Amino acid sequence: MRSRNSTARAALAVVLATICSSAAARAAENARATSDLLCALSREAPRPVGALASAPEGCGCSDPASACRVVELAHDRRMALGIAPGTSRRIVIAPPPEARLRLAVGVAAADPARIDVAVRLRDGGGSVVREWRHEVVRWGGWIDVELDMAGLAPDSVRELEVEAGSGPLAPPGAMAAVALPRFVPRPVSTVAADPVRGAGAGRRQADPAPRNLVLYVIDTLRADHTSTYGYVRPTTPHLDRLAREGTTFEHAYAVGSWTRPAIASIFTGLRPAAHRVGIDRGLGPWPQTLAERFRAAGWSTRAFVTNVQLVPHSLGFDRGFERFLAFPGSSGARLATTAEVNPPLLREFETSRDERLFLYVHTVDPHAPYDPPACYRGLFADPGYDGTIRPHETLKVHLAGRTMSPADVAWVRDLYDEEVRFQDEMLGTLLDRLAATGLDRDTVVVVVADHGEELGDHGGWEHGQRAWEELLRVPLVVRWPGRPDLAGRRVAEPVQIVDILPTLLETFGLPPAPEAQGRSLLALGRRGSTKGAGESRADVAEALADPHPDDAKPAGPTPVVTTEFCDGYDLLSIQREGWKLVRRRPREGAPEDALFHLPSDPGERRDRAASNRGPLRDLARRLDEIVHEDEQLAPKASSGVPAAIPDDTRRRLEELGYLEH
């Protein structure tokens, strides 16, 4: 046994490689991609075993021999290297003057463990000029470390040393995990003072382009239940505020009616028929995700995710993120609330103000069950409701099998609206923090939903495997700082969430993605109307209307296409010039079609497939062409093997109705 333990301890040793001579030139880059540094650190290191070997791979390093891993501690996933207890590693460094070194440390271990970790900066003679020491425990999560080199001579720091102490509380198999090492220059005062907002609130004069991005996805939010899109209830006052300062896309569409394919499309710019992401299949290695593109260009990339569908590492949604914080829900809840996400999220704006940040936030409060916090109950719901439906029972599994009165349906809708209002208040705290720190003028904010929700509109509940407008039409609001030509605009032309990636790449001046199936919306935003939500409805109807609805042929802008892969059939839809075709395509046999004319039938009550053969024929032909083109990309874009879904994640998916028991 001792022999095996000694062998294991020897195999655990991770040698941190010396940074190559080009590090001095690259060190001056602001917030350089962490994956490059991890590659350099781990190039000579053996692949880890034990605690780190059990962690999933995929730090983003292009070197297949890399020893870095994705290590998850306290639901916070970061790229890391390991140091065995009783060993230390020194790295030759050439930091820029007045820089700060940031990294994070934790303990990766299968059993309870505590390791004393020291981080030191040494000069050319080996003397310690800065030191940080802490006792790190396995259950304590990550500890962010910063060593400031202010006041030191430019050439006085030559080595970084990380030491992991040994002892009885550092058992075999335990490792000190080191994550996110990067140089951060000290901030330079380049901000113009604003006499109203105060010093520090103005645009950085040396960097007129936006520095930061917040991609804020609200799960299960249908556009027509937001006041931003004309809903009679004040459900989204903070989104309204963002819309007044940015661009609102009146007819934005998802690519299907559930989360995983939608986020895959946002991240890749591909439609579902191309990326094929589903229940047990994640992102393939091609193309680069949005986060990978930003990280490669020097942004620090962080994710704050509450939807359990995106959490398994095998699905690939954490690719490109230096940190991937997963919030599983506390106190036995199926899903975490935004109130659990906001504290660590808002701290990012305080601790990372001198970095270029890409923050992906995925909140899930409007998702069933519609169980708003106590302080929001009664905001819209009828206090006199005396039915038997309880908030925690507002899941499809409870609602679909019962006879519901109009009061029951109204009650469920009221609870949903209260959840939307609570979610909007949480969004408001983020917008307020951006303004308080002066980052609002440096940060592009995108608010979008992955899909909508059926609330009894067509006799069903929740989402998935249907293509009604309430499931596909989502809010999309973008605030571009320093762009008065894009402020207060409302765009009537239909767009889709696959347009988000090309739009952001153009916004930040990053290379375009030629494989993306969406388009940049910047030019479209400049042409938008400045009318309010209520005033623009006529313009929207005019933009969608067909002059001869009984016999006109669809033509004009790129059509809206959705794809969903169901049990035994594909559910497809295409929308153009006011016509919408929904096609149920079984694996065998002829397709089943339904045709709607949205300007004259927004509730999709009248199937006009039998009486409008011309539009049906032309839309079906175009749909077949697009889906065929998408499917040609699938062998390259789709992951080759089914993803592994952990048992606890599978259980949550079953509870939420995504998987059958």
Sequence and secondary structure as in RCSB ss.txt:
>XXXX:A:sequence
MRSRNSTARAALAVVLATICSSAAARAAENARATSDLLCALSREAPRPVGALASAPEGCGCSDPASACRVVELAH
DRRMALGIAPGTSRRIVIAPPPEARLRLAVGVAAADPARIDVAVRLRDGGGSVVREWRHEVVRWGGWIDVELDMA
GLAPDSVRELEVEAGSGPLAPPGAMAAVALPRFVPRPVSTVAADPVRGAGAGRRQADPAPRNLVLYVIDTLRADH
TSTYGYVRPTTPHLDRLAREGTTFEHAYAVGSWTRPAIASIFTGLRPAAHRVGIDRGLGPWPQTLAERFRAAGWS
TRAFVTNVQLVPHSLGFDRGFERFLAFPGSSGARLATTAEVNPPLLREFETSRDERLFLYVHTVDPHAPYDPPAC
YRGLFADPGYDGTIRPHETLKVHLAGRTMSPADVAWVRDLYDEEVRFQDEMLGTLLDRLAATGLDRDTVVVVVAD
HGEELGDHGGWEHGQRAWEELLRVPLVVRWPGRPDLAGRRVAEPVQIVDILPTLLETFGLPPAPEAQGRSLLALG
RRGSTKGAGESRADVAEALADPHPDDAKPAGPTPVVTTEFCDGYDLLSIQREGWKLVRRRPREGAPEDALFHLPS
DPGERRDRAASNRGPLRDLARRLDEIVHEDEQLAPKASSGVPAAIPDDTRRRLEELGYLEH
>XXXX:A:secstr
 HHHHHHHHHHH        TTHHHHTTSTT  HHHHHHHHHTTS    TTTTTS    S S TT   EEEEETT
EEEEEEEE TTEEEEEE    TTEEEEEEEEEE SS  EEEEEEEEE TTS EEEEEEEEEEGGG  EEEEEE T
TS TTS  EEEEEE  STTS TT EEEEEEEEEEE     B  BTTTBTT S BTT  S  EEEEEEETT  GGG
SGGGT SS   HHHHHHHHHSEEETTEE SSSSHHHHHHHHHHS  HHHH  BTTB B S S  HHHHHHHTT E
EEEEE  GGG  GGG TTTT SEEEE   STT SS  HHHHHHHHHHHHHH TTS EEEEEEE TTSSS    GG
GTTSSS TT   S  GGG SHHHHTTS   HHHHHHHHHHHHHHHHHHHHHHHHHHHHHHHTTGGGGEEEEEEES
   EESTTS EE SS   HHHHEE EEEE TT GGGTTEEE S EEGGGHHHHHHHHTT    TT SS   HHHH
HT B   TTTTHHHHHHHH  SSTTT    SS  EEEEEEETTEEEEEEEETTEEEEEEEESSS  EEEEEETTT
 TT     TTT HHHHHHHHHHHHHHHHHHHHHHHHHB SS     HHHHHHHHHTTSS  
